[in-house]
Amino acid sequence: MPRAFTDALLAGRVPIIMEVKRSDGEGAELMGERTIPEIVEQYVTAGAPCISVVTGKWFGGNDEMLREVAGMTDLPLLKKDFITREKQIVAAKEMGASAILLTAKILPSKTLQHLIELALGHGLTPFVEVVDQAELDTVVHPGDCIIAVNNKDINTREREPGDIDTSRSLLEATIQAGTPCPVSASAILDPRIAAELVDSGFKGLLIGTGLLRADSIQGWVDEFERHRAELKAPVTPRST
């Protein structure tokens, strides 16, 4: 089964899928005067193991963005859009994607299951986004999928701040479902919170807005790494 995206994320020094996204859910510009090549270069320098490209129109995206990113890096790429048909899966593969987003919220369970199987058949990793146990229960072939807990609500077009507790509450169930790579996605703005999510058991994070709004992408990642190191440090018992 296709493993390039999953293996890259699991093996990466920095377990963050860094996202190329033109605007947030409210339509606010995220890239400023930066070009896509400049952002990708900064992500690669910061240690991104793989990259997400938001091609969905909600966020100002288009398919040409994915083609552009695929032409400048060999890192595995996630096509982030609302995929509902096989022809979109085939097109994603042709554009250079290694993984595709499948959003359980908008897909009937049988359709989701069919699309997971189609994605796997076309050599793509299904990146299945869920928000609750009911959606999690519909995921087939979890061992071949990345299951991502979305901290935002697409019913409001992700315009609300999001709730990190969604990830915290679903982590154990996501692990028990059998995915090799549970991911917390969206609304992760604080490097300290990001480090805590990884320390709690998430194997990866998907971050776009938090990185793109930071004064420095490298600085954000450095702070994340500092917090990770602090959480890993053994606690020295006090002498009596």
N, C-alpha and C positions, 0 to 999 in steps of 0.2 A: 504494500500500500504506500501511497505517497507520504514521505516523511521529511522532505527538505525543510519546510517551514517549521515544523515542530522540532526537529533535531537542532536547527539553528538557534531557536529560542531557548531550548533546554541547555545547550552548550555555551550560550553567550555569557560573557563576563558581566554584561549589563542586561538583565532580563526584561528589557523594555522594547516593545514594538513601538517604534517612533513614527508618528503619523504626519503625513503631508495633507494639509487641509486648508482650503482657502478662507473659510469663514465658519463661525460657530453656529449653534442652533438659532440664534437670534439674528443672524446675518451680519454680525460684526466681523470686519476684516481681521485675519490672523497673520497673514504673510507680510503685510506692509509693503515696503519697497523691495523685499527680498525675492529673488527668483527661486524657482524650484531647484535648479542645480545648486544654488547656494545653501538651501536648507538641507538637501540630501548630503552635501559635503559635510555640513556641520553634524548631521546625524551619524555619518560614517566615522568621523573623527571622535565623536562622543562614545562610540562603541556599540551602535545599534546592531543587533544580530539579524534583524529583519525590519521591513518598513511597510506600513499601511498607507495606501493611497485612497483618499476619499474621492470617489468619482461621482457620488450622488449629487443630484442637482440641489437638494436641500442645503448643501454646504458649499455651493458654488463650484462643484466639481464637474469633470467630464472625462471621457475615456482617454483623451489625448494626454492627460496628466499621467496616467498609468504607463502609456507607451513611452513618454518622455523619461520617467524614472527608470523604466526597464532598460532604456538605452544608455543609462549612465552608471548603473551598478549591477553587480552580480548577486547582491543580497536577495534572499527570498522576499517576494512581495505579496501583500494581501490586497485584493480588490474589495473595497468597502463600498457597497451599494445595496439597493434592495433587489436581490436576485430571486426571480420567481419562475424562470423558464430555462430549459436546457440550452437554448441558443445563447443565452447570456453566459452560461458556464463555458461553452465552447469558445465564445469570443474572449472571455477572460484569459483562458489558456493561450490563445493566439496573441494577446496583448503582452504576455510575459508574466502573468500572475502565477504564484505557487499555491495560493490559498484564496478562498472566496468567503465572503460573509453570507451567512444564512441566518435570518432573523426569525426566531420562533414566534415572536409576537404577531407577525403578519402572515404566517404560513399555517394552513391547516396541517395537523399532525401527519397525515398521509403524504401530503405534498412535501413537507420538510423531510420526511424519511426518504422519499423518492429522490429529492435533490441531493441529499447526502450521498446516496448510492451513485447517482450520476456524477457528482463531483469526484468521488473516489475512482470511478471508472475512467474519468478523463485525466487522472493523474494529479488532481488538486486536493489539498487538505480542506475539509469543511471547517470553517471557523464559525461555530454555532453560538449565537448570542441568546441568552436566556435571562429571565428576571425573577422566576419563581420555580418552585418544585414541580408544578404541573408541566411547565415547559421543559424542564430538565428531563422529566419522565418520557418525553416524546423522542428523545435523541437516540437514534440507532447507531450501531458501530462506534460507540463512544471511544473505544481504544484507538480508533483511527481519526478521531476528531479533536480539535481544540475546542473546549467548551468555555465560553467567556460569559461572565456575569456582568450585565450592563447596569451600571449605577444610575443611569438616566432613563427617563420615560419617553419613548418615541411617540406616545399618544399626545404629548405636548410638544412634539417636534424637538425634544431635548432642549427646551428653552429654560427649564428649571435648573437649579444648581446641582441637583443629583444627590444621591444618598449612598455613601460608602458602606453603610450598614447593610445594604443589600448584598454586597459581596461577603461581608463578614458572616452574615446569617446563612448564606448558601455554600460557603467554602467546603464544609465537611460533606454535604450531599453531592457536590460537584466531584469531589475526590472519589467518593463511593460509587459514583456513576461509572467510573472506569476510564476517564480521560487521562492521558499521560501528562497533560499540560493544562491545569486550570488557570484561567486568566481573569483578572479584574480589569474592567474596561470602562473608561469615561469618568469624568468628574474628579480625576486625580490631579489636583493642582499643587499640593504640598509635598515636597520631597520626603518629609518625615512620615507622612501618612503612607506614601508609596513604599518606603522601607518597612513599615509595620505590616503592610499587606503581604510583602514577600516573606517577611519573617514568620508570619502566621501560617504560611503554607502555599500561597499562590506561586506558581512557577513562572508566571509572566504577567506583565501589565501592558495595557494599551493606552498610550498617552499622546494626545495631540495638542489640545488647547493649552495645557499646563506648560508644555515645552515651548510652544510658539509664542506664548505671552511672557515667557521669562526674559529677563534682561540678557541672559546668556544661556544657551542650550547646554554648553559644557559646564557652566556653573551650576545649573539645576542638577545635572547628572552627578557632578562632584559632591554636591550636598546630599543627594540621595545615597551615594556610596558611603559618605561619612556616617550617616544615620544607620546604614546597614552594619557597618563595622562596629558601631557602638552597641547595637542590639546583639551582635554575635559575641561581643567581648564577655569573657567569663566574669562572674560576680565574685569579687574577693571577699571572703568572710571577714567580718570585723574581729579583731583580737579581743579577748576578754581580759 
